[in-house]
Amino acid sequence: MSTTEQSGIAAQPGAAAQTGAAARPDEAAQVDEHGTISNLLTESRRYPAPAAFTAQANVDAGEHARAAADPVAFWAEQARRLDWAQPWHTTHSWEPAVAEGEDLSIPRAEWFAGGRLNVAVNLVDRHVAAGKGDKVAFFFEGEPGDRRTITYAELQREVAKAAHALTELGIREGDRVVLYLPVIPETVIATLAIARIGAIHSLVFGGFSAEALRFRVEDTGAKLLITTDGQYRRGAAVPVKSAADEAVAGVESVEHVLVVNRTGSDIPWTEGRDVWWHDIVDRQPDVHEPEFFDAETPLFIIYTSGTTGKPKGLVHTSGGYLTHASWSHWAVFDAKDDDVYWCTADLAWVTAHSYVLYGPLSNGVTSVLYEGTPNTPHAGRHFEIIERYGVTTYYSAPTLIRTFMTWFPRGLPSEFELSSIRLLGSVGEAINPEAWVWFHENIGGGRAPIVDTWWQSETGAAIMAPLPGVDTLKPGSALRALPGLTTRVVDERGQQVPFGSGGFLVIDGTWPGMARTVWGNPQRYRDSYWARYAEQGYFFSGDGAKYDGDGDIWVLGRVDDVINVSGHRLSTIEIESALVSHPSVGEAGVVGVDDATTGSAIAAFVIPSGAAAAIASGTDADARAALIAELRAHVATAIGPIAKPRDIHLVPDLPKTRSGKIMRRLLGDIVDGRPLGDTTSLQDATVPATIAGIVRPAP
């Protein structure tokens, strides 16, 4: 396997014309040779790139071919977009996992060896030096309505002060610092200060339990925890410090807890260990002389959600990660100097690492930070913010889009002015085609392209996405790998499947933003991602996917989210998409459950919208039964009779992680009567019990 290979057959638009495999728009469904049902009706919709957008797009149609000619040289060109204190001597080296007796070696990648840079300098200082100190870096809006505007010059001064404070607290290059903070400016400032001094940060969502936080503090061996007294959530001040105290109790590595005063709450205090942010940071000098670090210096550790097994601490390094995040933000989001960009992810998620912090700041973009929930104090809070700041690029998750569909079943109220939007983005789960169209028409005004991005914590930054202004968009498809990257859909043996077929999504080759290891457990890194297709040298993503007739890729979700019904492999994403396409459905979650006859059966959990919501909450059993029968028939028509759910449960909400992904595992556990296991990543811990009461009502 070589990184100089082409970007894969899926990256060749129009390849179906050569193979004769193009999908027919009148074909409702088919079962491929792997038994995977494909809903080709949704694949017939096309949205060509608007001519006005194309004329000014950052990337043109030739970028794929130029990158495919020499991917390593391509990434070297992108690295030169950054400021380096010392140039690299070797762009890329790769030691794949190879057989050593009965075992495999540990794979090892290196990008830009010998190069030295300071990440924070690339995010802040160089823009100030270029005369852009007065440009707004962030518009911050707190959930209670407090607002703050931070320029690049102000951000530089605040990061300098925080860097001095960290040094005073004994933090040095290579030390780990865990941040347990909400979406507030201090989170950004602290993160950049940690990077500036060569330490390693690990952000933890502020709503995680003390148990989940403790695992991350212990696993990293953190010397410092940064937290708040409290945070605002759903209109209330929620305590945080007590959970932080519980998490670090008895952890020997922790020397200090640095506390931001956010809500003014009374909090427990440990003298000698606890330090107020304002006491130590505010008195520091606002000029800091940076050091420069090797490109492979670890930048951060980010943990997978832990929904299956112990969370993995993925290690990302400085030069390669920043190159990938910076270029992909510039190319995928067509970053312009006058953009007001808003990625709605919580700062603890990898989405925010790459597309709130490192990507946008490296490109000198103005961004929005919003602390709270999208329906506090009203369901239109996001649209109010878009209008207030003139947001041009809005990047969010399919689960929020589907939620908007249930809140506004007749479309958005006319009171919101969203004409500033020129580009939309989707991240997280694969987006349902109907949600894509709603997003395009209601928030994008029918004019803004949508970049549907596929990537993971492991990949560091976007791997597949349309290039706005270049690609014809297909609702629900991320299309193909970005320039310089290769993705394939393969079978169990690692052979690429034919167009129109499904299999496993892999990345062929290495890339700058890839995680280098699992913190403290390189064997787990090898076994999780490289062992399955070691012979081919593929990175196994853990996702299922399919090619359509054009060779474009449709992500079907985690391999565990494929249901085998009487030998037919059915994607939960496709069944959910079919349900959401019905006007009575706002959102749906689909899982496989035990069935004595078929082995597995399909159970669907539906959040009704419009008039159906009244039926779901009412007492008319006949109306409920008629609605359920209508939805089952709709799936059979849209996909095929084999995909018709055995059970449909009408529910008020779905169990979701803090990052908005549906925890389908819990739905299956509820139906099959299994213990729920780890629920620490749930957004709302009461949802499983509510659903259980609907599935198994009390006599």
Secondary structure, 3 states (H helix, E strand, C coil): CCCCCCCCHHHCCCCHHHHCCCCCCCCCCEECCCCEEECCCHHHCCECCCHHHHHHCCCCCCHHHHHHHCHHHHHHHHHCCCCCCECCCEEEEEECCCEECCEECCCEEEEEECCEECHHHHHHHHHHHHHHCCCEEEEEECCCCCEEEEEHHHHHHHHHHHHHHHHHCCCCCCCEEEEEECCCHHHHHHHHHHHHCCCEEEEEECCCCHHHHHHHHHHHCCCEEEEECEEEECCEEEECHHHHHHHHCCCCCCCEEEEECCCCCCCCCCCCCEEEHHHHCCCCCCCCCCCCEECCCEEEEEECCCCCCCCCEEEEECHHHHHHHHHHHHHHCCCCCCCEEEECCCCCCHHHHHHHHHHHHHCCCEEEEECCCCCCCCCCHHHHHHHHHCCCEEEECHHHHHHHHHHCCCCCCCCCCCCCCCEEEECCCCCCHHHHHHHHHHHCCCCCCEEECECCCCCCCCCECCCCCCCCECCCCCECECCCCCEEEECCCCCECCCCCEEEEEEECCCCCCCCEECCCHHHHHHHHHCCCCCCCEEEEEEEEEECCCCCEEEEEEHHHEEEECCEEEEHHHHHHHHHCCCCEEEEEEEEEEECCCEEEEEEEEEECCHHHHHHHCCCHHHHHHHHHHHHHHHHHHCCHHHCCCEEEECCCCCEECCCCECHHHHHHHHHCCCCCCCCCECCCCHHHHHHHHHCCCC
